[in-house]
Structure formats: structure tokens, C-alpha cells
Amino acid sequence: MNVENDPRQNFAPEPSAQQKALWDRFVQEYVLDWQPVTAAIRCGFNVTFANEYAPIFLGEPYVQRKIAEYRTKPREDDATRRDSVKAKIEAALEAALACGDPKVTVAAAAKLGEMHGLMQAPDRSGEVLGQVVDKFKKLAAVLPD
């Protein structure tokens, strides 16, 4: 529903501070992947209540305005949010390193290594290319004209 043409906006009572806090959190989670039920679950609702309340939240004029604001604002906040999520993932993986379970420790170490680019093979294209050129020069020197 288009927020600008929603007649309910004219009659909707101002939400309480508690409602605003919940709805702001819902919007914050919703814009991560545009999945309302998943957003409600990340807000702390169990699956049953998330299925029930997610469409209700999306129908609220306040929530619709906040989503519209998100869509029109510059995307600098996305990079900040991504950095924040990355930091949380790294912290969780570092905690998993210390858990004591060898399987969890190895898996966490591998993921951290991937995140920091440590699991990639070194780029030797220049080195290999130089070796190939040298071999062709040697071959050219021994071949008759």
C-alpha cells in the first residue's frame, strides 16, 4: 500500500514510546532482507507470534513511513550496518575459538581465515608468467632459425 495515499495516516493515533521502539527495531531488521516474519523473529518473537504480528506491523502507518524513509535515504548506513554485523560475526567466531570443542574451534578458525582472506592461494601469475617466458627464451635460443 502506498504510504502517501493511505487515509489511515490522518486518523492513526501517535504510537507510544514502547510501540515506536518495537516498530523501529522491526523496520531495522526488516530492511536487512525484506522478510517480515524473519524480522519479527529477530526482534524476539517466536515463530507463531512472528507469523501473526509481522503482517500487522507492516500494516502500521508508522512502520510504512519508516520503511519509506529507509528507501529514500542515502545508503551510507548500509555500510555501517554491514561493518557492525561483520564485527558481531567476528566476535562470535572468536568466542567459538575458545569454546574447547576441537570441531567448533577448527570451523571457527576456518571461517575467520576466510573473512580475512587468509585461505586464498597466493597469486603467482606474475611469477609463473616470468618462468614461462624464460623457458620460451631458452627454447628459442636452441632452435634453429
C-alpha positions in Angstrom: 0.0 0.0 0.0 1.3 3.4 -0.9 2.1 5.3 2.3 1.3 8.7 0.7 -2.2 7.7 -0.2 -3.1 5.9 3.0 -6.1 7.6 4.6 -5.3 5.9 7.9 -2.4 8.2 8.4 -4.8 11.0 9.1 -6.5 9.2 11.9 -3.8 6.9 13.3 -3.0 7.8 17.0 0.6 8.6 17.8 2.3 5.4 18.9 3.6 5.1 22.4 7.4 5.2 23.0 7.3 1.4 23.6 5.5 0.8 20.3 7.9 3.1 18.5 10.9 1.2 19.9 9.4 -2.1 18.8 8.4 -0.9 15.4 11.7 0.8 14.8 13.5 -2.4 15.7 11.2 -4.3 13.4 11.9 -1.9 10.5 15.7 -2.1 11.2 15.5 -5.9 11.0 13.0 -5.9 8.0 15.2 -3.8 5.7 18.1 -6.3 6.1 16.4 -8.9 3.9 12.8 -7.7 3.4 11.4 -10.8 5.1 8.7 -9.6 7.7 8.4 -12.9 9.6 12.2 -13.3 9.9 12.4 -9.7 11.0 9.8 -10.3 13.8 11.8 -13.4 14.9 15.0 -11.4 15.1 13.0 -8.9 17.2 12.4 -11.7 19.7 9.0 -13.1 18.7 8.6 -16.9 18.5 7.6 -18.3 15.1 3.9 -18.5 15.9 3.7 -14.9 17.0 6.1 -13.7 14.3 3.7 -15.1 11.7 0.8 -13.3 13.3 2.4 -10.0 14.1 4.6 -9.4 11.0 1.7 -8.5 8.7 0.2 -6.4 11.5 3.4 -4.5 11.9 3.7 -4.0 8.1 0.2 -2.5 8.1 1.0 0.2 10.6 1.3 3.6 9.1 4.3 4.4 11.3 6.1 1.3 10.1 5.3 2.1 6.5 6.6 5.7 6.9 9.9 4.4 8.4 10.3 1.9 5.5 9.7 4.6 3.0 12.3 6.8 4.8 14.8 4.0 4.6 14.2 3.5 0.9 14.8 7.2 0.2 17.8 7.9 2.5 21.4 7.5 1.3 22.9 4.0 1.7 25.8 5.1 3.9 24.0 3.5 6.8 24.1 0.1 5.0 27.9 0.1 5.0 27.9 1.0 8.7 25.4 -1.7 9.4 27.4 -4.3 7.4 30.5 -3.4 9.4 28.6 -3.8 12.6 27.2 -7.2 11.6 30.7 -8.2 10.4 32.2 -7.2 13.8 29.5 -9.2 15.6 30.2 -12.3 13.5 33.9 -12.0 14.1 33.3 -11.7 17.9 31.1 -14.8 17.8 33.7 -16.7 15.8 36.5 -15.6 18.2 34.3 -16.8 21.1 33.9 -20.1 19.4 37.7 -20.4 19.1 37.9 -20.5 22.9 35.0 -22.9 23.4 37.2 -26.0 23.8 35.4 -28.2 21.3 38.0 -29.1 18.6 35.5 -29.3 15.8 34.0 -25.9 16.6 37.4 -24.4 17.1 38.6 -25.6 13.7 35.4 -24.5 11.9 35.5 -21.0 13.5 39.2 -20.6 12.6 38.5 -21.6 9.0 35.6 -19.0 8.8 37.7 -16.3 10.4 40.5 -17.1 7.9 38.1 -16.8 5.0 36.8 -13.5 6.3 40.3 -12.1 6.4 41.4 -13.5 3.1 43.9 -15.9 4.6 42.5 -19.0 2.9 43.2 -17.9 -0.6 46.1 -19.3 -2.6 48.8 -16.7 -3.2 48.7 -15.0 -6.6 51.7 -16.3 -8.5 50.5 -15.4 -12.0 53.4 -12.9 -12.5 56.0 -15.4 -11.2 54.6 -18.2 -13.3 54.4 -16.0 -16.4 58.0 -15.0 -15.9 59.1 -18.6 -15.7 57.2 -19.5 -18.9 58.8 -16.5 -20.8 62.2 -17.6 -19.6 61.6 -21.2 -20.9 60.4 -19.9 -24.2 63.6 -17.7 -24.5 65.8 -20.8 -23.7 63.8 -22.8 -26.3 64.2 -20.1 -28.9 67.9 -19.9 -28.3 68.4 -23.6 -29.1 66.1 -23.9 -32.0 67.4 -23.3 -35.5 66.1 -20.2 -37.3 
